[in-house]
């Protein structure tokens, strides 16, 4: 597969807290025309074939606050190749140059991995099934629960409130938003 080269990469899920690439700088950015959604079935990293988990995809519509990583220009091919190895094994994503706006107002295009709606792994779920998978599924990279909590914390630490993700995390923990929940969330991420 030919690499789609870019100087910037936009992360909206695990790339925020586990980029696994070398980069020059990272800052908050908003992707336009897409939103963060638990819509990709995971049978390897966060689930199994028998009990598939679910991971985030960048899906059509709305906007999404995430992290833009500026790559070192001389090493961008290697960084992007590593991201393709990580994200494109089952072609559940489509590498796409998405329009983003940095916090200083600069507008540019960044490589991101958009949910592939033509893939069998594209699977928007009803909330009850989504929560079941987040609570119970595990794969090669760990539990689905940790994936959701790590994403929530990585955003929260950067001052980003994703209302849908926050609601899912609070339901996942079985508690309403209160001081105890915030303490649990802080302890889990630490």
N, C-alpha and C positions, 0 to 999 in steps of 0.2 A: 504494500500500500504506500502510495506516495505521501510524504509528509506535507502538511499545510504549515508553512513556516510563518512565524510572527515574532515580533519583539516582546509582546505581552501575552500572558495567559490569564484567563479569568477563572477563578475557582469559586464554587458555590456550595460545596459539600466537603468531603474528606481532603481535598486539595488545600483547603484553608488551614487545617490543623496537622496535615501530614503531606506536605507537597512533594517530598522525596526528590526534589530537583534543586540545583543551585540557581540562585537568582540574585539580581542586583538590588532590587528593593521591592517591597510589597506595600500596597495601600488599598484602602477601601475604594470601591467603585460600584457603579450601578450599571447592570446590563439592561438594555432596553428591548422589549419585545419578547421577553422570556421570564419565567418564574421558576423558583425552586420547588420541586415536587418529588415525593416518594412515589415513583412510577416505574422503576426498573427492577425486575425480578433478579435476585442474586442467588445463583446456585453454587457459587464457589467462595466468594469473599465473606458474605454475611449470611449464608444459608447453604443448603444442600439440594440435590435433585429431589430428594424425598420430602424435604421441608424447606422450600425456598424462602429466603429472606427478601428484603426490599431495600434498595438504595436510592439516593437522590439522582434525579435527572434535571437538566435545564429544559423545561417544556415551554411550548408556545404560549404567548400572551402575557401581558402585565410587565412587571419589572422585577429585578432581583438585585439586592445588595450582597456583594461578595468581596473577594480580595483579588486585586489585579497584581500579578507578579511581572515585573520587568526583568526579562532575561538578559544575561550577559551576551552581547551580540556574537562574540566569537564562539560561545558554547551553546548557542540556541538550538542548533541542529541536534546535538546530543541530548539536551534537556527535553526537546519535543519528542525525540525518538523514545526516550524513557517513558514519557507520558503516554505515547501510543502503546508501548508494551503493557503498560498498566491498565489503560482504559479501553483499548480497542480489541482485546482478544476475542470477544464474542460479537463484536460489531453492534453492541446495544446502544452505542452513541454515534453521532455524526460529527466529525471534527468541523467546526464552523468558526468563521471570523465574525464575532458578534460586536455590535456597537456598544461601547461602554463610555461612561463619563466618570472621570476621576473626581475626587473631592474638591480639587482646585478649579473644576469646570472644564478641564481639557477633555476633548472628545477624541476617541481613537477606536481602533478595532483590535480585538484580542482573540486569540485562539481559545475556544471553549469546547466542551464535549456536550452536545445537545442530545436530548433523548431521541432515539430513533423510533418513531412511531410505526415504522414498517417491521420492526423486530418483534418476534414472539415474546421477547422479554419485556416489551413495553406493556405495562399492566397497572393502570390506575386502579386503586382498590377502594372499597368502601372503608370508612374509618375503623369499624370493628375489626376487620381482617388486617388492616394496616397495623393497628395496635397489637393484635395477636402476634404478628410476625416480629414486630419490634421487641416485644417482651420475650419471645421464646426461641427465635432462630439464631443459629451460630454457623459460622463458616471458617474458612482458612485464616481470615484476618481478625476473627473474634466475633463478639456478639453484635446482633443488630441493635440492641439496647445501647451499647457503648458507642456505636456509630452515630446514633441520633443524639445522645448526650454530648459527645465530643463536638459535633457540629453546632449544637445549641450553645455550648460554652465558648467555642472559638468565636462565634458571632457576638455573643454577649460581652466577652472580654474586649471586643473592639467597639462596643457601644451600639451594636446593631440589635434591634428587637424585631424578630420575625414572628409575628403574632401566631401564625398557624403552627410553626415549629414549637413555639413556647407552649401552646395549648396541648399539642401531642406529647411533649415531654412531661407536662404536669399530669396528664392522664396516664402516661406510661408509668409514672411513679405512684399513681393512685392517690394523689393528694391535690388539694386545692392550693392555689398560690398563697403562701404564707411564709413567715420567717423560717419555719422548720424546713419547708421545701427548698428555700434558697440555700439553707445550710447544707442540705443533702446534695443539692446541685453543685455547690462549691466543693464539697468533700469528694464527690465523684470525679470532678475534673482535676483535682489536685494531685 
